[in-house]
Amino acid sequence: MNQVLIIDDEEKLRSLLAKIISLEGFEVAQAADCKSGLKKMEQTEIDVVLCDVKLPDGNGVEMSKTIKEKYPSTEIILLTAYGNIPDGVQAIKNGAFDYITKGDDNNKIIPLLKRAIEKVSLAKRVQQLEKQLGNKYSFNSIIGKSKAITAAIDVATKVSATNATVLLTGETGTGKEVFAQAIHNNSNRKQQTFIAVNCSAFSKELLENELFGHKAGAFTGAVKDSKGIFEEANGGTVFLDEIGEMPMELQAKLLRVLETGEFLKVGDSKSTKIDVRIIAATNRDLQKEITLNNFREDLYYRIAVFTIALPSLKERVSDIEELANFFAVHFAAKINKKSIQISKPYLEALQLHNWKGNIRELKNVIERSVILSDGDELLPGSLPNEFQQYVKTEGKTLSAFDLASAEKIHIQKVLNYTNGNKTETARLLNIGLTTLYRKMEEYKLK
């Protein structure tokens, strides 16, 4: 319930106003002067303050400034017996929501109060979203306690406080963008823009335009000036994913950005100056690419000021259980399923897998299993075919080449394909419906 504080030394007026406001569904607190009003605010979270301008121990206009400095989300409506323009102007400058005259504007108080509450509610929602966003992209959001991942987090935390260029290396799917976002959010640039771009997703011409922008008339269709990512992110951070895929011609332009903080837009003759931190990432061996003349050596030493190698999932098997549980809860919530558990055989199969796609692959496998599972536990049957070789049954490892195993997996795959339609499954398998039901019972398929 929204909290309103009335500060007025006229007790009868204060009590009447409190009664009217409480009938509108608000919680109301009262104070007779500035000192007791501020004390009430220390004890209770107040959304809106209705404050008289003239108080025994102070002035409401001046008090507005004090309240907004200490409680920026709280809105203040000033009430005065004798309104004057200079006071009203100063009140608004001090952060007051509005300034109204007692008696003449009594009919305005409730609608005004509701508008102030709406503003407070919006501010609180924004704060909550910012907090969630900050938590999502903080180092605390990176899951895992293995030595390999904690070492990487420790190094990234230290470098985030600087403006040093960072190169993140590691296999595909190891969480390089998550680390880049966390470094940005833990830096003094966190209030500024973070923009990520995948260098392998564009042709040379499109990537150049994406990064640096263009001047009007630079090419057919360029009817007006356009900002590129570097200009849009001025003051913030640009994350260049898959930098090893960047064409050599653009590598020279990027080198100039790193060396001078300047670049030329496509079709421009005048440099644009920017202040941008660059975080790059690659799954390639850039030093090998240098020997193959695919990557500039001078650029490498510019972006590799601080290199952080992110471990593969194979190097942090002990984190698989925590990661899997996190994804299971996340995806269950997305499709309105009850909290879901991971069975021991399911986890053992996960821990034996090679994980060439790393965390991204694990995330996809868990999402698939959550969708396929009917109960509140993830069982090995919901795993993709390539995992079945790791599934243990009655103390024995089920071979992927075992005929019964292959048949079970194939039937499950067709059932998944038909969304559980038994008639269609039997037709696709070219077997009778009664045979399908018998095999489903034999293999404990649903």
ChimeraX attribute file (.defattr): number of C-alpha atoms within 10 A of each C-alpha:
attribute: neighborCount
match mode: 1-to-1
recipient: residues
	/A:1	7
	/A:2	14
	/A:3	17
	/A:4	26
	/A:5	24
	/A:6	23
	/A:7	27
	/A:8	25
	/A:9	18
	/A:10	12
	/A:11	13
	/A:12	10
	/A:13	12
	/A:14	19
	/A:15	15
	/A:16	11
	/A:17	18
	/A:18	19
	/A:19	13
	/A:20	14
	/A:21	18
	/A:22	15
	/A:23	9
	/A:24	10
	/A:25	11
	/A:26	16
	/A:27	15
	/A:28	20
	/A:29	18
	/A:30	21
	/A:31	19
	/A:32	19
	/A:33	22
	/A:34	22
	/A:35	13
	/A:36	13
	/A:37	19
	/A:38	17
	/A:39	11
	/A:40	16
	/A:41	18
	/A:42	12
	/A:43	8
	/A:44	12
	/A:45	14
	/A:46	20
	/A:47	22
	/A:48	24
	/A:49	27
	/A:50	23
	/A:51	29
	/A:52	27
	/A:53	24
	/A:54	19
	/A:55	16
	/A:56	11
	/A:57	10
	/A:58	13
	/A:59	15
	/A:60	27
	/A:61	27
	/A:62	14
	/A:63	19
	/A:64	26
	/A:65	20
	/A:66	15
	/A:67	20
	/A:68	16
	/A:69	13
	/A:70	12
	/A:71	15
	/A:72	13
	/A:73	19
	/A:74	26
	/A:75	24
	/A:76	30
	/A:77	26
	/A:78	24
	/A:79	25
	/A:80	18
	/A:81	13
	/A:82	10
	/A:83	14
	/A:84	12
	/A:85	9
	/A:86	8
	/A:87	16
	/A:88	18
	/A:89	14
	/A:90	16
	/A:91	24
	/A:92	18
	/A:93	13
	/A:94	19
	/A:95	20
	/A:96	24
	/A:97	21
	/A:98	18
	/A:99	26
	/A:100	21
	/A:101	16
	/A:102	17
	/A:103	11
	/A:104	9
	/A:105	11
	/A:106	12
	/A:107	10
	/A:108	12
	/A:109	18
	/A:110	14
	/A:111	10
	/A:112	15
	/A:113	21
	/A:114	14
	/A:115	13
	/A:116	21
	/A:117	19
	/A:118	12
	/A:119	18
	/A:120	19
	/A:121	15
	/A:122	13
	/A:123	15
	/A:124	15
	/A:125	12
	/A:126	12
	/A:127	13
	/A:128	12
	/A:129	12
	/A:130	12
	/A:131	12
	/A:132	12
	/A:133	12
	/A:134	18
	/A:135	15
	/A:136	16
	/A:137	21
	/A:138	20
	/A:139	21
	/A:140	12
	/A:141	13
	/A:142	18
	/A:143	14
	/A:144	18
	/A:145	13
	/A:146	14
	/A:147	14
	/A:148	16
	/A:149	20
	/A:150	15
	/A:151	16
	/A:152	16
	/A:153	19
	/A:154	11
	/A:155	14
	/A:156	22
	/A:157	18
	/A:158	12
	/A:159	18
	/A:160	20
	/A:161	15
	/A:162	14
	/A:163	16
	/A:164	16
	/A:165	20
	/A:166	24
	/A:167	25
	/A:168	25
	/A:169	22
	/A:170	18
	/A:171	18
	/A:172	18
	/A:173	20
	/A:174	22
	/A:175	18
	/A:176	26
	/A:177	20
	/A:178	16
	/A:179	24
	/A:180	29
	/A:181	24
	/A:182	25
	/A:183	27
	/A:184	28
	/A:185	24
	/A:186	21
	/A:187	20
	/A:188	15
	/A:189	20
	/A:190	17
	/A:191	11
	/A:192	15
	/A:193	15
	/A:194	22
	/A:195	15
	/A:196	17
	/A:197	19
	/A:198	16
	/A:199	23
	/A:200	16
	/A:201	13
	/A:202	15
	/A:203	12
	/A:204	17
	/A:205	11
	/A:206	11
	/A:207	20
	/A:208	23
	/A:209	19
	/A:210	18
	/A:211	24
	/A:212	21
	/A:213	23
	/A:214	23
	/A:215	19
	/A:216	15
	/A:217	14
	/A:218	15
	/A:219	11
	/A:220	7
	/A:221	8
	/A:222	13
	/A:223	12
	/A:224	10
	/A:225	16
	/A:226	17
	/A:227	16
	/A:228	18
	/A:229	20
	/A:230	27
	/A:231	21
	/A:232	19
	/A:233	20
	/A:234	17
	/A:235	19
	/A:236	23
	/A:237	30
	/A:238	25
	/A:239	24
	/A:240	23
	/A:241	24
	/A:242	21
	/A:243	23
	/A:244	24
	/A:245	19
	/A:246	23
	/A:247	18
	/A:248	15
	/A:249	11
	/A:250	15
	/A:251	19
	/A:252	13
	/A:253	18
	/A:254	22
	/A:255	19
	/A:256	15
	/A:257	20
	/A:258	18
	/A:259	11
	/A:260	11
	/A:261	17
	/A:262	20
	/A:263	24
	/A:264	18
	/A:265	23
	/A:266	21
	/A:267	15
	/A:268	16
	/A:269	10
	/A:270	10
	/A:271	11
	/A:272	15
	/A:273	15
	/A:274	18
	/A:275	17
	/A:276	23
	/A:277	24
	/A:278	22
	/A:279	29
	/A:280	26
	/A:281	26
	/A:282	21
	/A:283	20
	/A:284	16
	/A:285	11
	/A:286	19
	/A:287	14
	/A:288	11
	/A:289	14
	/A:290	16
	/A:291	11
	/A:292	9
	/A:293	11
	/A:294	16
	/A:295	21
	/A:296	19
	/A:297	14
	/A:298	12
	/A:299	18
	/A:300	17
	/A:301	10
	/A:302	17
	/A:303	22
	/A:304	19
	/A:305	11
	/A:306	16
	/A:307	18
	/A:308	20
	/A:309	20
	/A:310	22
	/A:311	19
	/A:312	21
	/A:313	26
	/A:314	16
	/A:315	13
	/A:316	16
	/A:317	16
	/A:318	15
	/A:319	18
	/A:320	21
	/A:321	15
	/A:322	13
	/A:323	17
	/A:324	21
	/A:325	15
	/A:326	14
	/A:327	18
	/A:328	24
	/A:329	18
	/A:330	17
	/A:331	20
	/A:332	19
	/A:333	13
	/A:334	9
	/A:335	10
	/A:336	8
	/A:337	16
	/A:338	11
	/A:339	13
	/A:340	19
	/A:341	16
	/A:342	18
	/A:343	13
	/A:344	13
	/A:345	16
	/A:346	21
	/A:347	18
	/A:348	16
	/A:349	17
	/A:350	23
	/A:351	19
	/A:352	14
	/A:353	17
	/A:354	11
	/A:355	17
	/A:356	16
	/A:357	16
	/A:358	18
	/A:359	19
	/A:360	15
	/A:361	16
	/A:362	21
	/A:363	18
	/A:364	12
	/A:365	18
	/A:366	26
	/A:367	19
	/A:368	16
	/A:369	21
	/A:370	27
	/A:371	14
	/A:372	17
	/A:373	16
	/A:374	13
	/A:375	12
	/A:376	15
	/A:377	16
	/A:378	24
	/A:379	21
	/A:380	24
	/A:381	22
	/A:382	24
	/A:383	22
	/A:384	14
	/A:385	16
	/A:386	10
	/A:387	18
	/A:388	23
	/A:389	18
	/A:390	21
	/A:391	23
	/A:392	17
	/A:393	11
	/A:394	6
	/A:395	7
	/A:396	9
	/A:397	12
	/A:398	17
	/A:399	16
	/A:400	17
	/A:401	11
	/A:402	11
	/A:403	10
	/A:404	13
	/A:405	17
	/A:406	17
	/A:407	14
	/A:408	18
	/A:409	22
	/A:410	14
	/A:411	21
	/A:412	22
	/A:413	18
	/A:414	18
	/A:415	21
	/A:416	15
	/A:417	12
	/A:418	14
	/A:419	12
	/A:420	14
	/A:421	12
	/A:422	17
	/A:423	16
	/A:424	16
	/A:425	23
	/A:426	19
	/A:427	12
	/A:428	13
	/A:429	15
	/A:430	10
	/A:431	12
	/A:432	13
	/A:433	16
	/A:434	12
	/A:435	11
	/A:436	19
	/A:437	15
	/A:438	12
	/A:439	15
	/A:440	16
	/A:441	11
	/A:442	10
	/A:443	17
	/A:444	10
	/A:445	15
	/A:446	14
